[in-house]
Amino acid sequence: MRVLVVDNGGQWTHREWRVLRDLGVETEIIPNTTPLENIKADGLVLSGGAPRVGVNQEKMGKCGDYIDKATVPILGICAGHQFMASHLGGKAGPSKVPEFGKVLVTIDDEDDLFKGLPETLVAWESHNDEVLEMPKGFVALAHSDNCQIQAMKHTSRPLYGLQFHPEVERTDNGYEMFQAFIDICQAHKKD
């Protein structure tokens, strides 16, 4: 199993790589300018990024190509989540209440990503922007008091987004979420 982390300049990109490695997956961090034809993977994680990068299309490199053309599951985290939404026709922009630090997140639909996890969990947030409107074909999976789309997924493609940072130790059950994404990648590979 090979899951690559696409580097969008996030402060915790190395943590995403480390969690995947700790879970026994072959992984590496690749620049977001890597041509899709050079990527050999069973899944992609679109990392977080510097402030506002998720709503700045140019700074997200070839992430749009990956979302449009890759046939493997993709998990967008923070900026990756925001970019996925806006790239596919939704809206991302300034949060009414930016979230930093620990936030209580409520799971509305455990789906594949949150299977077996508590209904509420503490998650680590670091965002000025958020997904304001999901693209067509997506459903919300989780929310917090100040952010209605903490997690989303596409109903027919293996595309997932998380506003919070599961790779940070202060997020409850982060390893389980990454393992759930690995399981999604394994199931997709068998199909």
N, C-alpha and C positions, 0 to 999 in steps of 0.2 A: 504494500500500500504506500503510495507516494502522494503527499499533500503539500503543495508549495504555498508559501506566504508571499504575496505580492506587496512590495514595500512602497507605501504611499507617504512615507516620511513620518510615520507615527512614532511617538515616544516609547511605545511598548511592542513594537514589531518583533523585537528579539524575544519577548515573552511568549508571543503566539508561536514562534518557532520552537521555543523551549518546551512548551506544553505538549505540542505535537510530538516532539522527540521523546519526551518523558513517557508518552503513551505508546511508544514503540513504532511510530510511523517514520518512514523515510521522508525527510523534509529539508528544505533549504529556503532561504530568503532570496527572492529575485527582484530586480528593478521593475518598476511598472512600465518601463519602455521595452521590455522583452517582447519580440514578435511572437504571436500565438503559435506559429509553426515551430518555434524553438522550445515550446513548453511540452514536456512529457509528464503528465500528472493524472492522478485519479480524482483530484479535488483541488480547489483553489480557495485561499483565504485572502480577501482584499482587506489589507490592514487599515487601521486608523491613519490619521495624518495630522499635519500641522493645523492650527486654527483656520477654519473656513475652507480647507482644501476639498472637502466633500461637495461643496457647492461651486468649486472652481474647476470646470471641466478640463482645462488645459493641464492642470497640475496632476490629474489622475492618469496621465500617460495613456496606455493602451487598455485600460480597464474596460472601456466601452466595447472593444473588440472581444475581450474575454467573455463579457456578459452576453454579447450577441452571438458569438460563434463557437465558444467552447462547449463541448458536449458532456462536461463533468460537473458535479455539484460545485456551487460557489457559495461561500459564506462571507458576506460583507460585514465588517465591524466598524462602528462609528462612522468615519468618513466614507468607508467602503459601502456601508448601509445607505447613507445619504446619497452617495453618487448613484448607486444601483436604482434607487427610487427615481431620482431626477432623470437619469439616462433613459429609463423605460417609460417616461411620460408622466410620472408623478411630480410632486413638488417637495423640495427641501429648502430650508431657509432659516432665518433667525428664530430661536426659541423665545417664547414669551418669558419663560423663566429658565435661563441656562442652568444646567445641572453639573455640579462639581462635587466629587467625594461620594460618600455612601448614600444610596437612594433605595427605598423600598420599591421593588418591582413586583407587580401582580401578573401571574401567568393566566391568560384567558383561555388558551388552547394549548395543551401540552404537546400536541402534534408529535413529530419525531424528535425535535430538538430538546424538549423539556420533559420527555417521558419519564415518569417516576419521580420527578422533582417536586418539592413543596409548592403549594399554591402561591406563596410569596417568598421572595428571597432578597437579600441585600446585594446590590450590584454597585460596582464602581463606575462613576460617570465622569466624563470630562468633555463637555460639549457646549458650544454657543449656538450651534445649528441643530436641526432635527428634521425628520421626515414630517412634512405638514400634510401631505396627501399621497396615499399609496398609488402606484401605477395600476392600470387595469390588470386583473388576474391575480392580484395579491390579496392576502388576508392578514389581519393583525393577530399576533400571538400573545402579546404582553403589553402592559402599560404601567406608567407611574402617575403620581398625582399631577406632575407638570408636563408629561410627555405621553401622548396617547398611542404612539407607535414605537414602543421599546423593542419590539421584535415583529418580523413579518416573514411571510413565505409566499412563493408563487404557487398557485393551485395545480399547475401541470408540469412545470419545469423545476429542477432541483436548485432553486435560488432562494437563499435565506439571508436575512439581515438582522443585526443586533445593534441597537444604539449604544448599549453599555459595553463594558470591557470584560469578557469572561476570562481573559488571560491573566488578569490582575488578581493577586492572592486575596485581596479584600472582597472579591465577588464570591458569594456562596455558590458551590456546585459548578464552578467554571470548568474543571476537568471533565465533569460529567457531560457538560454541553459540548465540549470538544470531542469527547468519545462518541457522543450521539452523532456529530457531524461525520466522524470517521466511519461510523456504522452506515450512515446514509451513503457515503462514498463507496463502501464495500458492497452494499446492496445494488447500487447503480452499476457498479462494475460487472456484477453477475448478470444483470439484465442485458 
